[in-house]
Every structure is written in structure tokens, then in C-alpha cells.
């Protein structure tokens, strides 16, 4: 347990322990992408809750990469001052805040962005429409957008940034051998697929020096392919050589349903109550929905600690810190992951929704596991509502 709560560093960031809050979309952006008051209130709670560091919910680097209506954005300089004032205010809590930056790629729609979604290769849109394959000029522009967002993050006094290259978003599309079908220098072998991340890292280093830059990757899509993991390890070595300070290991694609975030049972009642398209179903449709949906939506196993094996393999091949996320709930598991499996840090998402002070509880031995029941309702609700824990119940 001592190692879990010891002080440590990632690059130039000092952390008071090895438990991080993983990026969690909060649904707390206004129509212009600025954070609402509730966002600031939430982060004050989290900063006092004991986490070694906090990775924010994703912010968009470009308007055509906005994933949901209430997503916060970071594509303009006008966002910097408010974040800067807030980050300076939080310095007394000694909790580093890492800004996660992202582009949704195919996982958005023209209703949200006002333009045709971009993807690494020709594909259908996440919502069923068409996507435009990103061209060479657009790739260069995209790299520039990520670099400028990293520059803004430094000006805004964030402790660092994390590039979201997991879960099927645009950077993840490039990395994935299944989604990237390109025949040019941005597709094919591992070096080409990771080229966009390498370019972002190298160009950013010229602008921000040693300012910490982390990357989040999916170690596998849904099948745990040995070849895919070997390629991800090689890709992570490329990232390390390009100036990445830490790798967070996740899995899967968001469009695969309950894959990246897992549930013991498909939450059909919550789907009917929280997803707008299903809310007005007739009684007959609702009844059929409850029968059919659990049969067609796949449940993924295991529910807990499902990225630990991949993270352990990746760590054995890297010198930089490795963080693992995915169904981590028990203090005993955290101790095992760090002290026995050799992974540097753990990060958690849903446990911090129900208990923002869970790390304080762990350290003070007031709790030995999270109260989270893995119902998944929070994931469904945050698409249209502000982040909250439903604890398996829908208010009538």
C-alpha cells in the first residue's frame, strides 16, 4: 500500500499518489463550448478528493470534431483566460489537472458540427450517415489544431495535456489497423499509422518545450489480438521516442456499445429513459425493445481490471510511465497492479462520479472498494444531461 500513496512524477508533473481520475465527459459545456459553473464546482470537489492527478473530460480541437452537443471546446484563444484563473486557484490543492484534447472523427454528425464528419478512411458515420475521408491538407490542418490546443493548454496553466488516441476517435482511427485502410504515408504499417501522433508530439515540443504530453491508446479493439497488441507496443515505443511523457492504456471503440466501459447487464430501462430517440416509443415498441436489445447488444467480459494484462505487456517494453484504466474498483487490486504487476499508475472513471473523494477514503482506510455498481447509466445520461451517478435508478 505504501507505493500506491507515495509521491511520484510523470515528466515534470509531481503527483501525491498513483491513483488518477481518468478522463470523464461531464456534459457541462455551454452552446459555445465554454465550461458551465457546474464544471468548476465539480473540479473543486475532485481536486480536494485526494486523486494524484485529474485528467479532464475531452475538449475539442476543431468544431468539426465536436462529439456531442454539450462538449467543451478548446479551438480558440478566448477559452484560455477562464481556465487559467481556475487552474491558478487550484494550485493550493496540489492536484495536477491534465487537459484531454480530442477530435471525434466519425463519431459525430452534421447535426452537431454543421459539416460532414471526417474519418481516416471511407466509412459510414457513427449515426448512420456518410463520412468524408480526411485528405492531406486536412491532416496537416488537424495536426496544427492539436499543436495549437497544446500551446493554449500551457498558457491556461494546465499541468499537461493528454491526446485522446483511443475509443475510435479520429487519432484512434489512424492508429487502428481495422479502421485505417489508407494506402498513403498515413496508413499501412505501424510507423505510418502512428505518424500523425508523432508529428503532433514533435511539432508541439518545438512550441512548448518540456510541457507534459500524455497519450491514451486502445490496446485492442474487442478481441485481444496478439498481433494488434504487438503493434500497439511498437507504436507506443514510437510515441516514447517522439517525446510522449506517459501512456494510458484502455481498449475498444465507443461505437461498439458497452465495450470501453463495461456493464454486468444491458441497461435497457436507462436506454429508454435517457436516449432521446427511444423516449417516445409506444408501449408495444418499448416491450419489444426490452426483449430484443439484450439479445443484440454484446456484453463484454471481464467487467473489472480488463486492461491490466495489456498494460503490463506494454510497460515491460517502455521506459516512460504507463497508466491503466478499466473497471478498477478495489484498493487491493490497485495495490496488486502497482506493486506486483509493475504498472506505474491506475486511473478510474466511474468511481469518481459516485465518490469524488474516493482516494481520500482509500488512503484513510474508510473504504476498500468503490460504491460503483457498474450500471452504466451515467454513460447513457451524459450524452444529453450533466454528469451524475444514477446508481441503477431512473427518476420518474
C-alpha positions in Angstrom: 0.0 0.0 0.0 2.9 2.3 0.7 3.9 2.5 -3.0 0.3 3.4 -4.0 0.3 6.5 -1.9 3.9 7.6 -2.4 4.8 10.8 -4.2 5.8 10.3 -7.8 6.4 12.1 -11.1 5.4 11.9 -14.7 7.7 14.2 -16.7 7.7 17.5 -14.9 4.4 16.7 -13.0 4.6 15.9 -9.3 1.8 13.6 -8.1 0.9 12.9 -4.5 -0.1 9.3 -5.2 -0.5 6.8 -8.0 -4.3 6.9 -8.4 -5.6 9.2 -11.2 -9.1 10.3 -12.2 -9.4 9.2 -15.8 -11.0 11.5 -18.4 -14.8 11.6 -18.0 -17.1 13.6 -20.2 -19.0 15.9 -17.9 -21.7 17.3 -20.2 -21.1 20.7 -18.7 -20.3 22.8 -21.7 -22.5 25.7 -22.9 -23.6 26.1 -26.6 -20.3 27.8 -27.3 -18.2 25.1 -25.7 -17.3 27.0 -22.6 -17.5 25.3 -19.2 -20.6 25.9 -17.1 -20.4 26.8 -13.4 -21.1 23.1 -12.5 -17.9 22.1 -14.3 -15.8 24.4 -12.0 -17.7 23.2 -8.9 -17.0 19.5 -9.9 -13.3 20.1 -10.3 -13.0 21.8 -7.0 -14.5 18.7 -5.4 -12.2 16.4 -7.3 -9.1 18.5 -6.5 -9.9 18.1 -2.8 -10.8 14.4 -3.1 -7.3 13.0 -3.0 -6.5 12.0 -6.5 -2.9 12.1 -7.5 -3.9 13.9 -10.7 -7.1 14.6 -12.7 -7.5 14.1 -16.5 -10.3 16.3 -17.7 -13.2 15.2 -19.9 -12.3 15.7 -23.6 -12.3 19.1 -25.2 -12.5 19.5 -29.0 -9.6 20.9 -31.0 -11.8 21.8 -34.0 -15.5 22.4 -34.5 -16.0 19.6 -36.9 -14.7 17.2 -34.2 -17.3 18.0 -31.6 -18.7 14.7 -30.4 -21.9 15.8 -28.5 -23.9 19.0 -28.2 -22.6 19.8 -24.7 -18.9 19.1 -25.3 -16.4 21.7 -24.2 -14.2 23.1 -26.9 -10.6 24.4 -26.9 -10.2 25.6 -30.5 -9.9 29.3 -29.8 -7.7 31.6 -27.6 -10.8 33.0 -25.9 -11.1 29.8 -23.8 -7.7 30.4 -22.1 -8.3 33.2 -19.5 -11.1 31.5 -17.6 -9.3 28.2 -17.4 -6.1 30.0 -16.4 -7.7 31.7 -13.5 -9.3 28.5 -12.3 -6.1 26.4 -12.6 -4.2 29.0 -10.6 -6.9 28.9 -8.0 -6.5 25.1 -7.7 -2.7 25.2 -7.3 -3.2 25.1 -3.5 -4.7 21.7 -3.7 -1.6 20.3 -5.3 -3.6 18.2 -7.7 -2.4 18.4 -11.3 -5.1 18.9 -13.9 -4.3 17.3 -17.3 -6.4 18.6 -20.2 -7.6 15.8 -22.6 -7.8 17.0 -26.2 -9.6 15.2 -28.9 -11.3 15.1 -32.3 -14.4 12.8 -32.6 -13.7 11.8 -36.2 -16.6 9.6 -37.5 -18.2 9.6 -34.0 -20.2 12.7 -34.6 -22.9 14.0 -37.0 -23.5 17.1 -39.2 -26.4 18.0 -36.8 -23.8 18.6 -34.1 -21.0 20.0 -36.1 -22.7 21.6 -39.1 -20.4 19.7 -41.5 -19.8 16.2 -42.9 -17.9 14.2 -40.3 -14.3 13.3 -41.1 -12.8 9.8 -40.9 -9.4 8.3 -41.6 -10.9 6.1 -44.3 -14.3 5.9 -46.1 -16.9 4.7 -43.7 -20.4 5.3 -42.5 -20.9 7.9 -39.9 -21.4 6.8 -36.3 -25.0 7.9 -36.6 -25.6 6.2 -39.9 -24.7 9.0 -42.3 -21.7 9.3 -44.5 -18.2 10.5 -43.7 -15.5 12.3 -45.7 -12.1 10.7 -45.8 -9.6 13.2 -44.4 -7.2 14.5 -47.1 -3.6 15.5 -46.9 -4.3 19.2 -46.4 -6.9 18.5 -43.8 -4.4 16.2 -42.0 -1.9 19.0 -41.9 -4.5 21.3 -40.6 -5.6 18.8 -37.9 -2.0 18.4 -36.7 -1.8 22.2 -36.4 -5.1 22.3 -34.4 -3.8 19.8 -31.9 -0.5 21.7 -31.6 -2.3 25.0 -31.0 -4.5 23.4 -28.4 -1.4 22.1 -26.6 0.0 25.7 -26.7 -3.2 27.0 -25.3 -3.2 24.4 -22.5 0.2 25.6 -21.4 -0.9 29.2 -21.4 -4.0 28.2 -19.4 -1.8 26.8 -16.7 -2.9 23.2 -17.1 -0.3 20.8 -15.8 -0.2 18.9 -19.1 -2.3 17.5 -21.9 -3.4 14.1 -23.0 -4.0 13.2 -26.6 -7.1 11.0 -26.9 -6.0 8.3 -29.4 -8.4 5.6 -28.0 -12.0 4.5 -28.4 -12.3 5.1 -32.1 -12.0 8.9 -32.2 -10.0 10.4 -35.1 -6.5 9.8 -33.7 -7.5 6.3 -32.8 -8.9 5.7 -36.3 -5.4 6.5 -37.7 -3.8 4.1 -35.2 -6.2 1.2 -35.7 -5.4 -1.5 -38.3 -9.1 -2.2 -38.6 -10.3 1.4 -39.2 -7.3 2.8 -41.2 -7.4 1.4 -44.8 -5.2 4.2 -46.3 -2.6 3.4 -48.9 -0.6 6.6 -48.4 2.0 7.6 -45.8 -0.7 7.8 -43.1 -1.8 4.2 -43.4 -0.5 0.6 -43.7 2.4 -0.2 -41.3 2.7 0.8 -37.7 5.1 3.7 -38.4 2.6 5.2 -40.9 -0.4 4.7 -38.7 1.3 6.4 -35.8 2.7 9.2 -38.0 0.0 11.7 -37.1 0.7 11.3 -33.3 4.5 11.5 -33.9 4.0 14.7 -35.9 1.8 16.3 -33.2 4.3 15.4 -30.5 7.4 16.6 -32.4 5.9 19.8 -33.6 4.5 20.5 -30.1 7.9 20.0 -28.5 9.2 22.8 -30.7 6.5 25.1 -29.3 6.0 24.1 -25.6 9.4 22.5 -24.7 9.0 20.0 -21.8 5.3 20.7 -21.2 3.9 17.3 -20.3 2.1 15.4 -23.1 0.4 12.1 -22.5 -1.3 9.8 -24.9 -4.3 7.5 -24.3 -4.4 4.4 -26.6 -6.7 1.4 -27.0 -4.6 -1.8 -26.7 -7.1 -3.9 -28.6 -10.4 -3.4 -30.3 -12.6 -6.1 -28.9 -10.9 -9.5 -29.4 -7.5 -9.1 -27.8 -5.5 -9.9 -30.9 -1.9 -10.8 -30.1 -0.7 -9.1 -33.3 -2.7 -5.9 -32.6 -1.1 -5.7 -29.1 2.4 -6.2 -30.6 1.7 -3.4 -33.0 0.4 -1.1 -30.2 3.6 -1.8 -28.2 5.7 -0.8 -31.2 3.5 2.3 -31.7 4.0 3.2 -28.0 7.7 2.9 -28.5 7.4 5.4 -31.4 5.5 7.8 -29.1 8.1 7.4 -26.4 10.9 8.3 -28.8 8.8 11.3 -30.1 8.6 12.9 -26.6 5.5 11.4 -25.1 5.6 11.5 -21.2 3.1 8.8 -20.4 0.8 6.2 -22.0 -2.7 5.5 -20.6 -3.9 2.0 -21.7 -7.6 1.5 -22.5 -9.4 -0.6 -25.1 -12.1 -0.7 -27.6 -14.2 1.7 -29.7 -17.0 3.8 -28.4 -19.3 2.8 -31.3 -19.2 -0.8 -30.1 -21.5 -0.1 -27.2 -20.6 -1.3 -23.7 -17.0 -2.1 -24.7 -14.8 0.6 -23.4 -17.0 0.9 -20.3 -18.5 -2.4 -19.2 -21.7 -3.4 -17.5 -22.9 -6.7 -16.0 -26.3 -6.3 -17.8 -27.5 -4.2 -20.7 -29.4 -1.2 -19.1 -32.5 -1.2 -21.3 -34.6 0.9 -18.9 -32.0 3.6 -18.8 -31.7 3.5 -22.6 -35.4 4.1 -23.0 -35.4 6.9 -20.4 -32.1 8.7 -21.4 -31.6 8.3 -25.1 -33.8 10.9 -27.0 -34.7 8.6 -29.9 -36.2 6.0 -27.6 -38.1 8.2 -25.2 -41.3 8.4 -27.2 -41.6 4.8 -28.1 -45.1 3.3 -27.9 -45.9 0.7 -25.2 -45.5 -2.1 -27.9 -42.2 -0.8 -29.1 -40.9 -0.4 -25.5 -41.9 -4.0 -24.8 -40.1 -5.3 -27.9 -37.1 -3.1 -27.2 -36.7 -4.8 -23.7 -36.7 -8.2 -25.3 -34.6 -7.6 -28.4 -31.9 -5.2 -27.2 -30.2 -7.5 -24.6 -30.0 -10.1 -27.4 -28.3 -7.9 -30.0 -26.1 -5.7 -27.9 -23.0 -7.6 -26.8 -21.8 -7.7 -23.2 -18.0 -7.7 -22.8 -16.2 -9.6 -20.1 -14.5 -9.4 -17.7 -16.2 -6.4 -16.1 -13.2 -5.4 -13.9 -9.5 -4.9 -14.4 -9.8 -5.8 -18.1 -6.9 -3.8 -19.4 -4.3 -4.8 -16.8 -2.8 -7.7 -18.8 -2.3 -5.4 -21.9 -0.8 -2.6 -19.8 1.6 -4.9 -18.1 2.9 -6.1 -21.5 3.2 -2.5 -22.7 5.0 -1.4 -19.6 7.6 -4.2 -20.0 8.6 -2.6 -23.3 8.6 1.1 -22.3 10.7 3.3 -20.1 8.1 6.1 -19.6 5.2 5.7 -17.1 2.2 3.5 -18.0 -1.3 4.2 -16.6 -4.1 1.6 -16.8 -7.8 2.2 -16.8 -10.8 -0.1 -17.0 -13.1 -1.4 -14.3 -10.7 -0.8 -11.4 -12.7 -0.8 -8.2 -10.8 -2.3 -5.2 -7.9 -0.9 -3.3 -6.4 -4.5 -3.1 -6.5 -4.6 -6.9 -4.8 -1.2 -7.1 -2.1 -2.4 -4.8 -1.6 -5.6 -6.9 -1.5 -3.6 -10.2 1.2 -1.2 -9.0 3.2 -3.3 -6.5 3.1 -6.7 -8.2 2.2 -6.2 -11.8 4.7 -3.2 -12.2 2.3 -0.8 -13.8 3.1 2.8 -12.7 -0.4 4.3 -12.2 -4.1 3.4 -12.2 -6.9 5.6 -13.3 -10.6 5.4 -12.7 -13.6 7.0 -14.2 -17.0 5.9 -12.7 -15.8 5.6 -9.1 -15.1 9.3 -9.0 -18.6 10.1 -10.2 -20.2 8.4 -7.2 -17.4 9.4 -4.8 -15.2 12.4 -5.8 -13.2 11.8 -2.6 -12.6 8.1 -3.1 -8.8 8.4 -2.9 -9.0 10.1 0.4 -11.3 7.3 1.6 -8.8 4.7 0.4 -5.8 6.4 2.0 -7.6 6.8 5.3 -8.9 3.2 5.1 -12.5 4.5 5.3 -13.2 2.4 2.2 -11.6 -0.6 0.4 -13.6 -0.5 -2.8 -15.8 1.8 -4.8 -19.5 2.0 -4.3 -20.0 2.0 -8.1 -22.3 -0.8 -9.2 -21.2 -0.6 -12.9 -24.8 0.1 -14.1 -23.7 2.2 -17.0 -26.5 4.7 -16.6 -24.0 7.6 -16.3 -22.6 6.8 -19.7 -26.1 6.9 -21.3 -27.2 10.1 -19.5 -24.2 12.3 -20.2 -25.0 12.5 -23.9 -27.8 14.9 -23.2 -27.5 15.7 -19.5 -24.9 16.8 -17.0 -22.7 14.0 -15.5 -24.2 12.3 -12.4 -24.4 8.9 -10.8 -27.8 7.2 -11.2 -26.9 4.2 -9.1 -29.0 2.0 -11.3 -32.2 4.0 -10.9 -34.1 6.3 -13.2 -36.1 9.1 -11.5 -39.7 9.1 -12.6 
